[in-house]
């Protein structure tokens, strides 16, 4: 490992680690200074002696046990500091990941709540639209309910609508032709001279129906009064359909 790399990483050490490295460096300097003394130097100075022409032999600084110990200590300290830095980075990364996870969960919950609110709003809107459609349909139905005139044309038209609803055949022309022959369009007409009258059951109404026939062929939903124009027409048409196939097939007394 190069000294520049060690120096670069040393900048990230904390105060305690910096003091430890400083102490180790001081020890290294002392050890290096001690190692520079010649191995055969005499600890007690004596009188100067002639300098030998041969150079003094010194122990190699790099190879001394002290230098090796200092280098090993520095490497160990650096490794410990690096581990601490890595641990701090890992803790920081874990914290950041936890924060990100919390944000993601919050965003997901918010999205879920928003989707739920939108779904509820959509259901409400659909219910409102359905109710509006139903109301509009009811209004259109009321508008489309026909208003029949209180005259022969209106009575025949209303009777035909009721006949269609009950599957009773007949046409406007067939009804009108027989009504004009039987009563000339008078809903209160009564025949007091024919055989039915002689038997006590006179023919009555627009289509000259006797009471027993009216009761037997009365169409539900119409008046029970034999003189009611619509009730009289529908009952007579119902009887004619049973006996002749349709009121259209009747061209004389029936």
FENQUI-V218702 format. One record per residue. RES is the residue in three letters. OMEGA is omega as a letter, one per 30 degrees, with the letter a starting at -180 (none if undefined). Layout:
RES:OMEGA ; RES:OMEGA
This chain:
UNK:a ; UNK:l ; UNK:l ; UNK:l ; UNK:l ; UNK:a ; UNK:a ; UNK:a ; UNK:a ; UNK:a ; UNK:a ; UNK:a ; UNK:l ; UNK:a ; UNK:a ; UNK:a ; UNK:l ; UNK:l ; UNK:l ; UNK:a ; UNK:l ; UNK:l ; UNK:a ; UNK:l ; UNK:l ; UNK:l ; UNK:a ; UNK:a ; UNK:l ; UNK:a ; UNK:a ; UNK:l ; UNK:l ; UNK:a ; UNK:a ; UNK:l ; UNK:a ; UNK:a ; UNK:a ; UNK:a ; UNK:l ; UNK:a ; UNK:a ; UNK:a ; UNK:l ; UNK:l ; UNK:a ; UNK:l ; UNK:l ; UNK:l ; UNK:l ; UNK:l ; UNK:a ; UNK:a ; UNK:l ; UNK:a ; UNK:l ; UNK:l ; UNK:a ; UNK:a ; UNK:a ; UNK:a ; UNK:a ; UNK:l ; UNK:a ; UNK:a ; UNK:l ; UNK:l ; UNK:l ; UNK:a ; UNK:l ; UNK:l ; UNK:l ; UNK:l ; UNK:a ; UNK:l ; UNK:l ; UNK:l ; UNK:l ; UNK:l ; UNK:l ; UNK:l ; UNK:l ; UNK:l ; UNK:l ; UNK:l ; UNK:l ; UNK:l ; UNK:a ; UNK:l ; UNK:l ; UNK:l ; UNK:l ; UNK:l ; UNK:l ; UNK:l ; UNK:l ; UNK:l ; UNK:l ; UNK:l ; UNK:l ; UNK:l ; UNK:l ; UNK:l ; UNK:l ; UNK:l ; UNK:l ; UNK:l ; UNK:l ; UNK:l ; UNK:l ; UNK:l ; UNK:l ; UNK:l ; UNK:l ; UNK:l ; UNK:l ; UNK:l ; UNK:l ; UNK:l ; UNK:l ; UNK:l ; UNK:l ; UNK:l ; UNK:l ; UNK:l ; UNK:l ; UNK:l ; UNK:l ; UNK:l ; UNK:l ; UNK:l ; UNK:l ; UNK:l ; UNK:l ; UNK:l ; UNK:l ; UNK:l ; UNK:l ; UNK:l ; UNK:l ; UNK:a ; UNK:a ; UNK:l ; UNK:a ; UNK:l ; UNK:a ; UNK:l ; UNK:l ; UNK:l ; UNK:a ; UNK:l ; UNK:l ; UNK:a ; UNK:l ; UNK:a ; UNK:l ; UNK:l ; UNK:l ; UNK:l ; UNK:l ; UNK:l ; UNK:l ; UNK:a ; UNK:a ; UNK:l ; UNK:l ; UNK:a ; UNK:l ; UNK:a ; UNK:l ; UNK:a ; UNK:a ; UNK:l ; UNK:a ; UNK:a ; UNK:a ; UNK:l ; UNK:a ; UNK:l ; UNK:a ; UNK:a ; UNK:a ; UNK:l ; UNK:l ; UNK:a ; UNK:a ; UNK:a ; UNK:l ; UNK:l ; UNK:a ; UNK:a ; UNK:a ; UNK:a ; UNK:l ; UNK:l ; UNK:l ; UNK:l ; UNK:l ; UNK:l ; UNK:a ; UNK:l ; UNK:a ; UNK:l ; UNK:a ; UNK:a ; UNK:l ; UNK:a ; UNK:l ; UNK:a ; UNK:l ; UNK:l ; UNK:l ; UNK:a ; UNK:a ; UNK:a ; UNK:l ; UNK:a ; UNK:a ; UNK:l ; UNK:l ; UNK:a ; UNK:l ; UNK:l ; UNK:a ; UNK:a ; UNK:l ; UNK:a ; UNK:a ; UNK:l ; UNK:a ; UNK:a ; UNK:a ; UNK:l ; UNK:l ; UNK:l ; UNK:l ; UNK:l ; UNK:a ; UNK:l ; UNK:a ; UNK:a ; UNK:a ; UNK:l ; UNK:l ; UNK:l ; UNK:l ; UNK:a ; UNK:a ; UNK:a ; UNK:l ; UNK:l ; UNK:a ; UNK:none
